[in-house]
Amino acid sequence: MSRTRLGRLIEDGSVQVNGVVVRDPKAKVAEGADVMISVAVAAESHIQAEDIPLVIVYEDADLVVVNKPAGMVVHPAPGTPSGTLVNALLHHCGDDLSGVGGMKRPGIVHRIDKETSGLLVVAKSDAAHHGLADQFAAHTVERYYRALVYGVPDANDPRLRGIRGASFEPGNILKLTTQLARHKTDRQRQAVLFQGGRHAVTRARTVTRYGTPEVLALMECWLETGRTHQIRVHMAHAGHGLVGDPVYGGKRKLPKGALSDAALVALNGFSRQALHAAVLGFVHPVSGENMRFEAELAPDMAALLDALA
């Protein structure tokens, strides 16, 4: 169990020391004391289980790694009470869920946006939930994304070097360091700040360039921190918004003849942000084993890149 869960059990009067109920989580316990913990059977989640197909990359008694399709929300919310990853996992895991926080439900320790495809790890036990959450909080989880952006970030670009928060590391690696917070007027957006907000660091390098002249780039992006919309808002801040991103990227007018007619049709028809969570690495929170998973691009994004090639 997590320390938080154990603390709640103590406060709820579910722990006895030498036959006496103790409600103070900070109470000292002498060597040889008889401690009894009463744990209720995990309650059923109020979220409905739904038979939704999932691509399971890895699963054991403590966690499951899923390759989430674009268009699927991770957790139910007022606007999306069903059809989510959690609904699907409740059906998939069934009685294998040991009860996260006292309830039979998958433990969500990180999320990717609805229209972002790729890898996500979910806890099936309290121990896994606590251990994974600690790793995400410590920023030790390995997360690499593929993003198709407008323009080609380059260390020799004076415009990019003049953008606050942007710098370059050896190997033409773009580093973006800012604060992020909710936009003051549009609560669906994140805004770049340099005072207040939450610290955010993104790194990106160019993998493939497209067009003549070069007008698009496939980027490998990795996170030092994990904030809402971080890659999307950071790349837009740098002037290299994601293709298909309706919030930060949008569409751009490209030089005539830079892309073939077929490539333009594919590009203009791509209706989501071109972002894929390709690599996920962490230490197994129970076994201590180093885990690393890779997922190929979603079919729609792979088809777009084929059309651009």
C-alpha positions in Angstrom: 0.0 0.0 0.0 1.0 3.6 -0.4 1.9 5.8 2.5 -1.1 7.9 1.8 -3.5 4.9 1.9 -2.0 3.7 5.1 -2.3 7.1 6.7 -6.0 7.3 5.8 -6.5 3.8 7.3 -4.9 5.0 10.6 -7.0 8.2 10.7 -10.2 6.1 10.0 -9.5 4.0 13.0 -8.6 0.8 11.0 -5.3 0.3 12.8 -4.8 -1.1 16.3 -1.5 -1.3 18.3 -1.6 -3.8 21.1 -5.4 -3.9 20.8 -5.8 -0.1 21.1 -7.1 1.9 18.1 -4.5 4.5 17.0 -5.6 7.4 14.8 -2.4 9.4 14.7 -0.2 8.4 11.7 2.8 10.0 13.5 2.4 7.9 16.7 5.5 6.0 17.7 5.5 2.2 17.8 7.7 0.2 20.1 9.7 -2.9 19.0 7.6 -6.0 19.4 4.3 -4.2 19.3 1.3 -6.1 17.9 -0.1 -4.1 15.0 -3.4 -5.1 13.3 -4.6 -3.4 10.2 -8.2 -3.9 9.0 -8.6 -3.3 5.3 -12.1 -3.4 3.8 -12.7 -5.2 0.5 -12.0 -2.8 -2.3 -15.2 -1.0 -3.4 -16.4 -1.2 -6.9 -15.8 1.8 -9.0 -18.7 4.0 -10.0 -17.2 4.2 -13.5 -18.8 1.7 -15.9 -16.7 -1.1 -17.4 -17.0 -1.1 -21.2 -15.9 -3.7 -23.7 -13.6 -1.4 -25.8 -10.7 -3.0 -27.7 -7.3 -2.1 -26.4 -3.7 -2.6 -27.6 -2.0 -4.1 -24.6 1.8 -3.8 -24.9 2.6 -5.3 -21.5 0.7 -6.5 -18.5 1.5 -8.1 -15.1 -0.2 -8.2 -11.7 0.8 -4.6 -10.9 0.6 -2.6 -14.1 -0.5 -2.5 -17.7 1.1 -0.6 -20.6 -1.3 0.4 -23.3 -0.8 1.9 -26.8 -3.7 4.4 -26.8 -5.3 5.3 -30.1 -5.9 8.9 -31.0 -9.4 10.0 -30.2 -9.6 8.2 -26.9 -9.9 10.2 -23.6 -7.9 8.7 -20.7 -10.3 9.3 -17.8 -14.0 10.0 -17.6 -15.0 13.7 -17.2 -18.3 15.6 -17.3 -18.1 15.9 -21.1 -16.9 12.4 -21.7 -18.4 10.0 -19.1 -17.9 6.9 -21.2 -15.7 5.5 -24.0 -12.5 6.3 -22.1 -9.3 4.3 -21.5 -10.4 3.8 -17.8 -13.8 2.4 -18.9 -11.9 0.0 -21.2 -9.4 -1.0 -18.6 -12.1 -1.8 -16.0 -13.6 -4.3 -18.4 -10.2 -5.7 -19.5 -8.7 -6.1 -16.0 -11.9 -7.2 -14.2 -11.1 -8.9 -10.9 -7.3 -8.5 -11.5 -7.6 -4.9 -10.1 -6.5 -5.2 -6.4 -8.0 -1.8 -5.4 -6.2 1.5 -5.9 -6.9 3.7 -2.9 -9.5 1.3 -1.7 -11.4 1.1 -4.9 -11.3 -1.3 -7.8 -10.1 1.0 -10.5 -7.0 1.6 -12.7 -4.5 4.0 -11.2 -3.8 6.9 -13.7 -0.4 8.3 -13.0 0.0 10.3 -16.2 -2.1 11.2 -19.2 -1.7 12.0 -22.9 -4.2 14.2 -24.7 -7.3 12.7 -26.4 -5.9 13.3 -29.9 -2.4 12.1 -29.1 -1.6 8.4 -29.8 0.9 6.2 -28.0 2.1 4.6 -24.8 0.7 5.0 -21.4 1.3 3.0 -18.2 -1.5 2.4 -15.7 -1.2 1.0 -12.2 -3.3 -2.1 -11.1 -2.2 -2.1 -7.5 -1.6 0.5 -4.7 2.1 -0.4 -4.6 2.5 0.2 -8.4 0.4 3.4 -8.2 2.6 4.9 -5.5 5.9 3.8 -7.1 5.0 5.0 -10.5 3.7 8.3 -9.2 7.0 8.9 -7.3 8.9 8.3 -10.6 6.8 10.8 -12.5 7.1 13.3 -9.7 10.9 12.9 -9.8 11.0 13.3 -13.6 12.9 10.0 -14.0 10.5 8.4 -16.4 11.8 8.2 -20.0 9.3 9.7 -22.5 10.0 10.3 -26.2 7.5 11.6 -28.6 7.3 12.0 -32.4 5.9 15.3 -33.6 5.4 16.7 -37.1 5.9 20.5 -37.0 5.9 23.4 -39.4 9.3 24.7 -40.3 12.7 23.2 -39.4 14.2 24.2 -36.0 17.9 24.9 -36.5 20.6 26.3 -34.3 21.7 28.7 -37.1 18.2 30.3 -37.2 18.7 33.8 -35.6 14.9 34.1 -35.2 14.8 31.0 -33.0 17.8 32.1 -31.0 16.0 35.3 -30.2 13.0 33.6 -28.6 13.0 33.8 -24.8 13.4 30.4 -23.3 14.9 28.8 -26.4 18.5 27.6 -26.5 20.5 24.9 -28.3 22.6 22.0 -26.9 25.2 20.1 -28.8 23.8 18.0 -31.7 21.4 20.8 -32.8 19.1 19.9 -29.9 16.5 22.6 -29.2 15.8 23.2 -25.5 12.8 25.1 -24.4 12.6 26.2 -20.8 9.7 28.2 -19.5 6.9 28.3 -17.0 3.4 27.0 -18.0 0.0 27.9 -16.7 -3.6 28.0 -17.8 -4.4 30.8 -20.2 -6.1 33.7 -18.4 -9.0 34.0 -20.8 -9.1 30.5 -22.5 -9.2 27.8 -19.9 -8.7 25.1 -22.6 -5.2 26.4 -23.4 -1.9 26.6 -21.6 0.2 29.7 -21.8 4.0 30.3 -21.6 5.1 32.4 -18.7 8.4 33.3 -17.2 7.1 34.1 -13.7 4.6 32.0 -11.8 3.1 28.8 -13.3 5.0 25.5 -13.3 8.5 24.9 -14.5 8.6 23.1 -17.9 11.5 21.8 -20.0 11.2 20.2 -23.4 14.1 19.0 -25.7 13.7 18.3 -29.4 15.8 17.2 -32.4 15.1 17.0 -36.1 14.7 13.5 -37.4 13.4 14.1 -41.0 12.9 17.3 -43.1 10.2 17.6 -45.8 9.6 19.8 -48.8 11.6 21.9 -51.3 12.3 24.3 -49.7 12.1 22.5 -46.4 8.8 23.4 -44.7 8.1 20.6 -42.3 10.1 18.5 -39.9 9.5 15.3 -38.0 10.9 15.9 -34.5 11.9 13.6 -31.6 10.8 15.4 -28.5 11.5 14.3 -24.9 10.3 15.7 -21.6 12.2 16.7 -18.5 8.9 17.7 -17.0 5.4 16.6 -17.9 2.9 19.4 -18.0 -0.4 19.7 -19.8 0.0 20.2 -23.5 3.7 20.8 -22.9 5.2 19.7 -26.3 2.3 21.4 -28.2 2.6 24.8 -26.4 6.4 24.8 -26.3 6.8 24.0 -30.0 4.2 26.7 -30.9 6.1 29.2 -28.6 9.2 28.4 -30.7 7.3 29.2 -33.9 7.1 25.5 -34.9 3.5 24.5 -34.1 2.4 21.0 -34.6 0.6 20.0 -37.8 -3.1 19.6 -37.3 -3.1 21.1 -33.8 -6.4 23.1 -33.6 -5.4 24.9 -30.4 -1.7 25.8 -30.9 -0.6 24.8 -34.4 -3.4 25.3 -37.0 -2.6 25.5 -40.7 0.0 27.5 -42.5 0.3 28.8 -46.0 3.3 27.0 -47.5 5.4 28.2 -50.4 4.0 27.1 -53.8 5.6 23.9 -55.0 7.2 23.0 -51.7 5.1 19.9 -51.5 3.5 17.7 -54.1 -0.3 17.9 -54.6 -0.7 14.5 -53.0 1.3 15.6 -50.0 -0.8 18.8 -49.6 -4.0 16.8 -49.7 -2.7 14.5 -46.9 -1.4 17.4 -44.9 -4.6 19.4 -45.1 -6.7 16.3 -44.3 -4.9 15.5 -41.1 -7.4 16.5 -38.5 -5.5 16.0 -35.2 -2.2 17.2 -33.7 0.6 15.1 -35.2 1.9 13.8 -31.9 2.7 10.2 -30.9 4.1 8.9 -27.5 6.7 6.6 -29.0 8.9 5.5 -26.1 8.1 4.9 -22.4 10.7 3.8 -19.9 10.6 3.4 -16.1 11.6 1.2 -13.2 9.0 -1.5 -12.4 7.7 -0.2 -9.0 7.5 -3.7 -7.5 10.2 -5.8 -9.1 12.7 -3.1 -9.6 13.3 -4.2 -13.2 14.1 -1.6 -15.9 11.2 -1.5 -18.4 11.3 0.2 -21.8 8.6 0.1 -24.5 8.3 1.4 -28.0 5.3 1.9 -30.2 5.2 2.4 -33.9 3.4 5.5 -35.3 -0.4 5.4 -35.4 -1.6 4.5 -38.9 -2.9 7.9 -39.8 0.4 9.6 -38.8 2.4 7.0 -40.6 0.3 7.5 -43.8 0.9 11.2 -43.6 4.6 10.8 -43.4 4.5 8.4 -46.3 2.7 11.0 -48.4 5.3 13.6 -47.5 8.3 11.4 -48.3 
